[in-house]
């Protein structure tokens, strides 16, 4: 099919009818959810992945990316969004809540206000929805998998590029994977094909770096021989399927035809789609979105340190602050991790510096967030001192290796520097994570043991440090701890899951990020 001859209004229907072939280049945390969702809509999808072992797992219907079923999260999606996360509010278990920050929401007309109360997940795990969709798509023949990118592109009408764009050791953009993909795509590119770049890149990359590679390898000209657009990924790890189904999309095409066709592709999901006049705008916008979150997490972390110094509870202050509709403060935690936020700042600062501007606030935010694991270790040492427990030789359960809840992703997780420092103090660390594979992250670390069951981590623990807010951990209460951890004396909660009053009632020495004031209040006679 020559897409240039097709009315963009007809493209969503043609995709759902399987008359348009889409190649997804890169089947990681962005590409795989997109591929299986498109296939579930009836689309004919060719997934391209170069990593052999990973590809073999996918061919067997095994998804290394874990995502809980939607029934596990909520009973229905509401027509309202979280004021801090931008994620659609869910209803489940009697609560309206944000499935990203897991805070209970109060809905009054069009106004959404987050409370200080966390939503607790009840019931059994509904399984890995990503794996279910993958298996169903493969069995139905709507999804095929290959390592030959050029061949897949040759038989495709739309090519969506989802390769990684990391930073190097000097914290500068590393575009090797994108350049390699461009060469492979260019060799297979046919006239009339639409190419969509979803990878996060510096402003100017789509037109200044990627397009010339496609032109050189294919012999075609952008806008004439092939269409080209940048559509930033809108992936929420652990909620990637929900995010693709509900979050708006921004489209920046090199011309109107490219924009209109790219927008039509994503209207398959029945979400708002907005078009902008150039890829530079959407490239910069994606960086702004992630930097906004990184800076606001840094602000929340800085305010949490302030509340500790002032003897206040950050959760209470945040609830009060959020009564003002324009205040959208995020929650503090043990630091920032994952593939995007720790590196995307540098995709803006690098190109800005090349044009003579060096941002200050962005570097400060990175520094604050990178120092939070050290603060968590200080909280552990402070709690040990109050409880009268010697640090060296003690047993501490570390719950959570992933950088955030409900994902198996350990890239740049703040849990690792916390665990390394605790082990370095001579503690015996019993690490547990229901989703993540420790792999090389903690391999070879002295005094660190990965446990399979929660009871194995807690059974002999003197202390607990909770680092990741997985659903399994969100179900825990003081009663859970008293049953599973008979020797427990110290609880350090970086995700505000445990009730400090409950902890004091059970005679645990408690610390939480931003919660030093709670410790003093609940222990008062």
N, C-alpha and C positions, 0 to 999 in steps of 0.2 A: 504494500500500500504506500502511495506517495502522500504523506501527510499534508503537504502544501496544497493539495487539491481538495482537502477535506474541510468542511465547515467546522470550526472549533466547537460549535454547539453540539455537533453530532459525535464528537470524540469520546465523551464519557460512555455513551451507549455502545459505541463500537468496541471500547475496551472491555466492558462488561460482557459483551457477546463473544469475546475471544477472537475478534477479527483484527486486533492490533497486538503485535508482539512487543513486549517490553523487556529489555535487558537491564538487569541490576548489577552493576560492577562494584563488587565489595559487599560481602554478606556478614558484616559485623553488627554492632549494636544499632546502626542506622539502616543498613541495607536489608538485613534479614527480616525485621518486622515489616518493612515496606513490601518486600517480596511476597511474604505469606499473606499479608492483608490484600494486596492486589489480586493474588491468585484466589483468595476466598471470595472476591467480588466477581469472579468468573474470568479474569484476565489470563492471557497466555504469557507466562513469565519465564525468562531464562536467567538464572542466578549464576553469577561469575565469581569464583573464589580461587585464589592462587595457593593458599596454604593447604597442602595436601591432606594432613591428618584431620584438620578442621572440616574440609570438604567431604572426606569419607564419613565422618560422623553425621553430617547433614544428609548425605545420601541414604543413610540408614534410618532417617527420621529422628535422629538425636539432636536436640538443640542445646548447644553449650550455653546459650543465653536463657536464663530462667525468668519466667514471668507468671505470676499467679493468675488463675482464672478470674474473670470479672465477677463471678458469683462469690468469690472469696473476698472481694473488696466491697461490693455494695450490690443492692438489689436493683437500683436504677440510676441512670445519669440524669441530673437535674439541669434545668436551663438557667444556671448561675455559675459564676466562676470565683475561685479563691482570689481575694484581693492581693495576696502576696505572691502566689505561685502562678496565677493565670490558668489554673487547671479547673476543669469542670467539677462542680460539687457532686458528690454521690450521696445516695441515701441507703443506709443499711444498718441493721442492728438497732433500730430506733433513733439513729443519729443522722443528721445532715453533716457531712464532713469532707475535708479536702484529702484526697487519697495520696497527695504528695507530702504535705507537712503533717497530715494525720490529725489536724486540729478540728474539733467540733465547730460547726458554723451555725450562726443564727441568721435566718433569712427573713427579712421584713420588706416585702415588695421587691424592688430592684436592688435593695441594699443587702450586702453580705458582710457580716462581722464575725471574725474569728474569736472564739472564746479561749480561755487558758486551758480548757479541758481536752485531753487527748482521746481520740476514738480508739476503743479496744476491739480487736478482731476476735470474734467468737467462732466456734465450730471448727470442723476439720479442713485441712488444706484441700483445695479443689484442683491441685495439680498444676503442671506447667502448660499454660495455654499456648505458648509459643511452639512447644513441641507438638501439641495437638494439631495446630493449624499447619505446621510443616508436614506432618505425616499425611494429613487429609489432602493437601495440595499435591504432594508427590503421587499419592495413590490415584487421585483424579486425573493426573496427567496435565494439570494446569501449570505446574512448576517443574522445570528441568534444571539440572545443575551441570556446570562445566568449569574447567580451568582455562579453556581457550577463549579469551576475551574477543579476539578479532573475529573468530568464526561466529560467536554469539551475536556480535554487532551486525555482521553481514546479513543475518536473518531477522533482524529486529527493526521496528519502526521508531521506537523511542529507546534511548539509552540514558539511564539514570546513574550517575557516578556518585558512589558513597565510600570512597577510599579515605583512609586516615591521613590527617595532616598534623603530625606532631611537631614538637620543637626539638632542636638539637641540644647538645651539652652546653652551648653558649646561650640557650634560650632564644634562639632565632628560628623562624619558620623552616621546616624541613619538608620540601615539596617533592621528594624523590618518588613517593608512591603515586602522586598525582601526575607527575611527568611520565612515569612508566605507563600508567593507565591511559594517558593521552596518546602515547605512541601506539599502544595496542588497539585502542578505539579507532584511531585515524586509519590504521591499516585495513580495517574492516568496514569503514564508513561508506554507506551508499547515499546517493543523491536523494534528497527529500527526507532524510532522517532528522529527528529532533534529539538534541543532546541536552540533558539537564544536569548541571553540577549541583550536588547537595552538600559537598564537603565544605567545612568552614575554612575560609581563606582570607587573606588580606585584601582590602579594596584594590581593585584593578587586576586581580589574578585571572578571573574568567576571560577577560578580553586581552590582557597583556601577556599572559603566560599560556593558558590552556588553549585558547582559540588558535594561536599561531601553530601549535603542535598539531592540532587536528587538521589545519589547512595544509601544512607541509607534508604530513603522512598520507592524506587522502587525495590531494590535488583539487579539492573542492574549496569554494569560498564561503565563509560564514554569511548567513543571511540570504545567500543565493543557492548554494549547493546543500547546505544544512542549516537547521535552526539551532540556536544556542540560548540557554537561559540559566540563571542561577536561582535556585529555590532552596533557601536555608533549611537544614534539618530542624525538626521540632520534636526531638526525641527526649522523653523523660525516662531515664533508665529505671527499670522496674515497672514502668507504666507506659512503655513504648507503644503498645497496641492501643491503649486508651488515648494516648497523645495523638497518634496518627489519625484516629477516628474522630477526634473532637477539636484539636487545636487549629486555629487559622493558619493559612499559608501565605507567604509573601513571595511574589514572583518578579524577578528582574530580567527581562529579555534584552537581547541586543537590538531587537526591532519589534514592532507591534505584532507581527505574525508569530514570532518566537514566544512572546509573552502570552498571547492568546492561546496558543497550542499548549504551552506548559501549564497555564492556569487550568485548562480543560482537563489535563491529566489528573490533577489533584481534586477536581470537582467530583471525581468518582466517590470520594469519601463524604460528600454532602457537608463540607465545612466551608466557612467563609474563605475566599481566595481574593487577595488584593494584588494588583499589578502596579509596578513602578517602572520608571522610564529607563533604568539601566541596571546592569548587574552590580555596579559599584555601590549603589544604594542598598541593595539587599545584602551584599557582602559586609558592608559597614554595619548595617542594622543587626545582623546576627552577632557580630562582635559586641555591639552595644548591649544586646540582651544578656549575653553571658557575663560581660564586665559589670553590668548593673547588678547582677546577682552576686558576683564575687565581692563587689564593693559593699553591698548591703549585708552580706554575711559578715564581712569584716566589721561593719558598723555594729551589728548585733553582738559579735564577739567582744568588741571594745566596750559596749554598754554592759555586757555581762560581767566583765572584769570590774567595771565601775560599781555595779550593784553588789558584788562581793565585798568591795572595799567599804561601801556605805551600809552594809548590813541589810540589804533588801533582797527580795526574791524576784528574779528577772521575769518569771512567768506571770506573776501578779502585775508587775509594772507594764509588761507588754499588753496584757489584757486591758488594762486601763488606757494605755496609749492608743490602742486600736479602736476605742470608742469614737475617736475622731476619724471620720471617713477617709481623709486624705493621708492618713498614716498607715503605711504598709510595711512595717518592720518585720524582718524575718526572724527565725529562731536561731540562737547561738548553738554551738556544738564543738566537737573536738578538732575542727579544722575543715578544710575543703579538699575534696579529692575527685576522682573520676578523670575521664579523658579530656573534658572540655575546659572547665573553669580554670584549672591551674596553668593552662597554656594559652588560652585565647587572648588574654591581655597582651601577650607578646606579639600576636599577629597584628595588633593595632599599633603598639608602641614602636615596633620595628619600622613599619612604613612611615609612621609619624616622625620618628627621629630622622629618617632619610630626607624628610621635607623640612627639617629644622625645628621640630617641636618635640620636647621631651616632657611627657605627662608626669605629675608628681603624685597625685592621689592614687592612681592605679598601682604604682609601685608600693605605696604605703599599705594599701589593702592586701596586696599579695604578702607583704611582710607580716602583717597581723595574723592572717590566716595560717601562714606557714609556721608561726610560733605557737599556735594553740595546742599541738600535741605536748609541747614542753609544759604548758600550764596544766594539762590533765595529769601529767606525772607529778607536778607539784601538789595537786589536790590529793593524789594517792598518798604521797609522803606526809602531808599534813594530817590526813585522816589516820594514818598509821601512828603518828606521834600522839594524837589524842587518844587513840584506843590502847596505846601502850604496847604495840606489837613491834618486834624487831623486823626491819625490812629484809635483811639478808636471811635467806633460808625459808622465808614464808611462801605460802602457796596462794597465788592470785588467779582467779578465773577471768579471762578476757573474752567478753562476748561480742563477736562481730569483727570480721576481717574486711568485708566489703566496705567501699567508701560511703555507701548509703544503704538504707533499708530496701529489701525486696529486689536486690540484684546480686549477681555473683561476681560483679566486676571489682577487682582489687587494684586497678590502676591508680597510682598516686593516692591510695587510701591513707588517711591520717592514722588509721589503726596501727600500721606497721611501725612508724617512728615511736608511738607510745609503747608498743610491745618490745621493741628493741631496747628502749631506755629502761623499762621495768626489768627485763632480763639482765641488762647490764648492771643493775643495782643488786643482783644476786637473788632476785625472786624467781621462784619456779612458776612459769606462766603456763596455765592450761587454757589453750585457745579453742574456741568453739565458733562455728558459723554453719547454719543449716543449708546455705546455698553455695558459698565460695569454696573453691579448691585452693589450699594453701600454696600448691605448686612450688615455685622457687622463691616466693615472697618471704617465707620464714624458714626455708630449708637451710640447715647448717647453723641456725641460731642456737647457741648454748642456752639451756634452761627453758626452752619453749617446746611444748608438746601439743600437737593438734588432736583434739578429742572428737569422736563421732557423735556422742550423745550429750545432751545438756546436763544430764545427771552425772556424767563422767567428769565434766568440767567443774561442777559445783560441789560434788560429793565431799571432797577433802579440802575445799578452799577456805582460807582464812579471810580472803577479801574478794570482791567482785568489782571489775570495772566494765561498765556497759558502754560499748563504742558505736554500735550500729543498731538502728531501730527496725530490725526485721519484724515481720508480723508475729513470728513465734515468740519473740521477746516482748512484744507489746501486750501479749496475754498475761505476762507475769505480774504477780503481786507480791506483797510481803509474805503472804501465806505460801506462795510457790517457793520462795527462798527458804522459809523455815522448814519446809518439807524436804527440799533437795539439798540444802546446804547446812547441815547441823553444826558445823564448825565456824560458820560465817560470822565475822565481827565488823567488817568494813564494806560499805557500798559506795562506789563512785559512779554516778549516773551522768553521762555526758549528753543524754538525749531526753531527759525529763520524763522518763517513763514511770519511775517509782514515786509514790506519794511520800514526801519527807515525814509527815506525821506518822504514817504507817511504819516507816523505818525506825523512828524514835521509839514507838510503842514496842517494837521488837528488840530494842536495845542495840540496834546497829549504829555504828558511827557513820554518818551519811555526809557525802559531799555531792554537789551538782554544779555544773557550769553556770555561774551567775546566781548561785543559791546559798551563799554563805549565811545570809540573813535568816534563812529557814532553819539552819542548824541551830542558831542561837535561840530563835523563838521557841522551837518545839522542845528544847531541852530546859527551858525555864520552869522552875517548880510551880 
